[in-house]
């Protein structure tokens, strides 16, 4: 039963991560270029909290490491989008407090802590190194994106972000196979399409939506969908 609840939490976080990618992809296809919508960062923040907790309960250092690296970058992008202060004060407070509580738990906890993660017998050393390297590369995309955005004083998702996403995702995908982790497996098999599609948009391949405009009511339906995502 505990495993079902833990996996349920992990899948919920990945559903949110996938939802952010779908929202970003839909809005980018509509604009005909890659954009960085506020909703992408808002959903990322919520999903990251759940994924952090999932990583702790799975005793998985690679997952926890990845979420620690990117969490503040999500908040910074919301600040660059001038959305952070518009969010409800309770939401902002929870976004800051929950990760601090989880990290404190890892330092002080007896059953779940950094030491137990590094000594997890279910994750051989080489697999731990591979998975952690994949998470570092996968999350480095946000460091790259953050530096790129800070230089331009606005939030962007540049070409390099999607290239790094693809490389890191492939590494984590193979890690998930050996780790027998259905959450990571599902997340990165679905995410690869979005990453590659954004690379194609950056390369000027054109929007899929532009090619479907002749379908009756297509523009009207897509307009309503994308309108609710902003």
N, C-alpha and C positions, 0 to 999 in steps of 0.2 A: 504493500500500500504506500509506504514511504517513497519507493522508487517511482510509483505512478505520479505522486504529487510533485516530486522533484522534476521528473521529465515534463510534467504539465507546465511547471513554472518556466522551464527552459524553452518549451515550444511556444509558450505565450510571448516570451521575450523575442523569439525569432519571428513570430508572426508580426510583431511590431516593427522589427528591423526590416522585414520584407515589405511591410506596408509603407515605410518611409521611402524605400527604393522605388516602389511602384508609384508613389505620389511624385517623387522627383522625376522619374522617367516620363510619366504622363504629362507633367507640366513642361518638361523639356521638349517632348515630341510636339506639343501644342505650339511652343514658341519657335521650334525649328532649330534650337541650339540648347546647349547644356546650361541649366540654371541652378541656383542654390536657394530653394524656397525655405521660408522660415519653418514650415511644417516638418521639413526633413530633420531639422535640428531638435524640434520639440519632441517628436516621436523618438528620436535617437536617445534623448535624455531619459525618457521613461523606460525604454527598452534596456538601456544600459544598467539601470538600477536592478531590474529583474535578472539580467544576465550575470551581474556581479554576484547576486545571492545564489543563483544556480551554480556558478563556478565554485563558490564556497561549499555548498552542499554536495557537489560532485567531487570535492577534494581535488580540484583541477587547477594547478598553478598557472597553466598557460592561459586559461579563460580569465582568471582573476587579473593576471598581469595585463592582458589586453584592455580590460575595462578601466583599470587604474590609469593607464596611459591616456585614453581618449576622453575621459569624463569631463575634465575641465575645458577641453577643446570644444565640446558641444556647447557648453555654457558661453564660451567666448564668441562662438559664431552667432549665438542668439543676441549677444551684446552688439556685435557688428551689424546684425540685421535690425538693431534697435527694437527688439522684441522682448528681451529679458525683463526689463522693468515694467512692461505691459502685462506680464504674466501675473496671476494672482499671487499675493505674498505667501500664502500657504504652500503653493506649488514650489515657489523658489526656496522656501525654508526646508521643505522635505527633500528637494534636490541636493541641498548642501548637507543636511544632517544625516540622511540615510547612509550615504557612502562612508562618512566619518565613523558611524556606528559599526558598520561592517568591517572596516579596517581595524578599528579598536578590538573588535571581536577576534579577528585573526591574530592579533598580538597577544591577547589575554585569554582566549578560549582554550579549553583542554581537548575537546573532541575535534574541533575544526580550527586549524591554525596554519601558519606558513610552514612550520616544521613538518606537520603531518602531510601537507601537500607535496613537499619535496621528497618525502620518504614513502610516497604512495606506491605500494608493491604492484598495483595494477597498471602502473605506467613505468616501463623500463626507462633507464636513464637516456638512451639514445632517442627514444620516442618522445620523452619529455623535452629534450633539447630541440628536436625537430618541431614539435608542436609549439614550443615557446618561440622559436625562431619565426615560425609562420605567423604567430600572433604579433610579434614585434614588427615584422614586415607589413602585415595587414593593418596594424594600427599606426605605423609610421606614415601611412597615407594621410592621416589626419594632421600629423605634425607638419608634413609637407604642405597640406592644404591650409593650415593655420598660418604658416610663414608667408605663403603666397597671398593669402587674404589680408594679412596685416600690412604687407607692403602696398596693397591697393586700397586699404581702409574700407574694405567691403568683403562680404562673404562670397567666395567663388569655389567651384569644383573643377579645377583645371584638368587637362589631359593626363598629367602625371599621376593624379589622384586615382584615376580609373585603371591605369597601367599597373600601379602598385597594388591596387585592390585585386586585380586579376591574378597576379603572381602570388600574393599572400593567401588568397582564397583557395588556390590550387594546392598550396602546401597544407592548409588546415583541412581541406577536403580529404587528402590522403591520411592525415593524422586521425581524422574522424573514423576512417575505415578501420585502422588498426586499433583505435580506442573503442570501437563499437558504440559510438556516440550518435544516436539517431538525430539529436537536435542539431549538432554541427553539420552532419551529413546533409540533412534537408536544407539547412540554411545556405550552405555554400554551393549546393547544386542548383538552387533557384537563383542565387545572387549573381552567379557568373553571367547569366544572360543579360542582366541589367548593366553590369560593368562593361561587357563587350559592346553592348548597344550604345552606351555613352561614348566609348572610344570612336565608334563609327560616326556618331553625331559630331564629335570634335573634328573628325577627318572630313567633314563636309558631305557625308553620304546622303543627307536630307532626311526629313521627318517621315516616318511611316504614316502618320496621320495625314500628311499632305497627299499621299497616294490613295488614301481612302475617302477623300472629301466628296467624291462623286456618289458614294453610297447614300441613299435617302436617309435623312434625319441624323446622319452620323455627326455632323458638326454640332447640331443642337444637343445631342446626348453627351458628346464629349465636352461641350461647353459647360453643361450643368455639373458634370463630374469634376472637371478641373477647377471650376469656380468654387466648389466646396473644399478643395484642398488647400487653397491659398491662405 
